[in-house]
Amino acid sequence: LPERDRAELKRRKLLLEVTLKSYWIRKGSAFSTEVARQETELTPEMIATGSWQQRPFKPYNFSALGLPPACGHLHPLLKVRSQLRQIFLEMG
């Protein structure tokens, strides 16, 4: 269609343009039917034998947030004080 006609049909919502994407999937050079376990720690034995050079290591994720720290609790006297304050506020 000419550009002018296509724009007119789009304006009247009689034409819908769809983009189709396709991908070719092929076996790469690192293809394997077995799942290789990646190492997470470098041990002194690996360094002594030199086996660390042939093993795949899991990459570090520096943007991970990690576990939230276990927060502390209120001091017992502060807890009693806040409860008493709440009681007095409810009494007026």
C-alpha positions as a Markdown table, in Angstrom:
| # | Residue | x | y | z |
|---|---|---|---|---|
| 1 | Leu | 0.0 | 0.0 | 0.0 |
| 2 | Pro | 1.1 | 3.6 | -0.6 |
| 3 | Glu | 2.2 | 5.4 | 2.6 |
| 4 | Arg | -0.8 | 7.8 | 2.4 |
| 5 | Asp | -3.4 | 5.1 | 2.1 |
| 6 | Arg | -1.7 | 3.1 | 4.9 |
| 7 | Ala | -1.7 | 6.2 | 7.2 |
| 8 | Glu | -5.4 | 6.8 | 6.5 |
| 9 | Leu | -6.3 | 3.1 | 7.3 |
| 10 | Lys | -4.3 | 3.3 | 10.5 |
| 11 | Arg | -6.1 | 6.5 | 11.5 |
| 12 | Arg | -9.5 | 4.8 | 11.0 |
| 13 | Lys | -8.3 | 1.8 | 12.9 |
| 14 | Leu | -8.9 | -0.5 | 9.9 |
| 15 | Leu | -5.2 | -1.5 | 9.6 |
| 16 | Leu | -3.1 | -3.2 | 12.2 |
| 17 | Glu | 0.6 | -3.6 | 11.6 |
| 18 | Val | 2.3 | -6.6 | 13.2 |
| 19 | Thr | 6.0 | -7.2 | 13.4 |
| 20 | Leu | 7.0 | -10.9 | 13.4 |
| 21 | Lys | 10.4 | -11.9 | 14.7 |
| 22 | Ser | 11.9 | -15.3 | 14.2 |
| 23 | Tyr | 15.0 | -16.9 | 15.6 |
| 24 | Trp | 17.3 | -19.7 | 14.5 |
| 25 | Ile | 18.4 | -21.9 | 17.3 |
| 26 | Arg | 21.5 | -24.1 | 16.7 |
| 27 | Lys | 23.9 | -26.0 | 18.8 |
| 28 | Gly | 26.8 | -23.9 | 19.9 |
| 29 | Ser | 30.4 | -24.8 | 20.7 |
| 30 | Ala | 29.6 | -25.3 | 24.4 |
| 31 | Phe | 26.6 | -27.6 | 23.8 |
| 32 | Ser | 26.4 | -30.6 | 26.0 |
| 33 | Thr | 23.7 | -33.0 | 27.1 |
| 34 | Glu | 25.0 | -33.1 | 30.6 |
| 35 | Val | 24.6 | -30.4 | 33.1 |
| 36 | Ala | 28.1 | -29.3 | 34.4 |
| 37 | Arg | 28.1 | -28.2 | 38.0 |
| 38 | Gln | 29.8 | -24.8 | 38.4 |
| 39 | Glu | 32.2 | -24.3 | 41.3 |
| 40 | Thr | 31.3 | -21.7 | 43.9 |
| 41 | Glu | 34.4 | -21.8 | 46.1 |
| 42 | Leu | 38.1 | -21.9 | 45.5 |
| 43 | Thr | 39.7 | -24.3 | 48.0 |
| 44 | Pro | 43.3 | -24.6 | 49.0 |
| 45 | Glu | 43.3 | -28.1 | 47.4 |
| 46 | Met | 42.3 | -26.7 | 44.0 |
| 47 | Ile | 45.1 | -24.1 | 44.2 |
| 48 | Ala | 47.7 | -26.8 | 45.3 |
| 49 | Thr | 46.8 | -29.2 | 42.4 |
| 50 | Gly | 46.1 | -26.5 | 39.8 |
| 51 | Ser | 42.7 | -28.1 | 39.1 |
| 52 | Trp | 41.0 | -24.7 | 39.4 |
| 53 | Gln | 42.2 | -23.8 | 35.9 |
| 54 | Gln | 40.0 | -26.4 | 34.2 |
| 55 | Arg | 36.9 | -26.0 | 36.3 |
| 56 | Pro | 34.1 | -23.6 | 35.5 |
| 57 | Phe | 33.2 | -21.1 | 38.2 |
| 58 | Lys | 29.9 | -19.5 | 38.9 |
| 59 | Pro | 30.0 | -15.8 | 38.2 |
| 60 | Tyr | 29.6 | -13.3 | 41.0 |
| 61 | Asn | 26.4 | -11.3 | 41.2 |
| 62 | Phe | 27.4 | -8.0 | 42.8 |
| 63 | Ser | 23.9 | -6.5 | 42.4 |
| 64 | Ala | 22.2 | -9.2 | 44.6 |
| 65 | Leu | 20.6 | -7.8 | 47.8 |
| 66 | Gly | 21.2 | -10.8 | 49.9 |
| 67 | Leu | 19.3 | -11.8 | 53.0 |
| 68 | Pro | 17.8 | -9.0 | 55.1 |
| 69 | Pro | 19.5 | -8.7 | 58.5 |
| 70 | Ala | 17.8 | -9.9 | 61.5 |
| 71 | Cys | 16.6 | -6.8 | 63.3 |
| 72 | Gly | 16.7 | -6.3 | 67.0 |
| 73 | His | 13.8 | -5.8 | 69.4 |
| 74 | Leu | 12.7 | -3.0 | 71.7 |
| 75 | His | 14.2 | -2.8 | 75.1 |
| 76 | Pro | 11.6 | -4.2 | 77.7 |
| 77 | Leu | 11.5 | -0.8 | 79.5 |
| 78 | Leu | 10.8 | 1.0 | 76.2 |
| 79 | Lys | 8.1 | -1.5 | 75.4 |
| 80 | Val | 6.4 | -1.0 | 78.8 |
| 81 | Arg | 6.7 | 2.8 | 78.4 |
| 82 | Ser | 5.0 | 2.7 | 75.0 |
| 83 | Gln | 2.2 | 0.5 | 76.3 |
| 84 | Leu | 1.6 | 2.9 | 79.2 |
| 85 | Arg | 1.6 | 5.8 | 76.9 |
| 86 | Gln | -1.0 | 4.1 | 74.7 |
| 87 | Ile | -3.2 | 3.4 | 77.7 |
| 88 | Phe | -3.1 | 7.0 | 78.9 |
| 89 | Leu | -3.8 | 8.2 | 75.3 |
| 90 | Glu | -6.9 | 6.0 | 75.2 |
| 91 | Met | -8.1 | 7.3 | 78.5 |
| 92 | Gly | -7.9 | 10.9 | 77.3 |
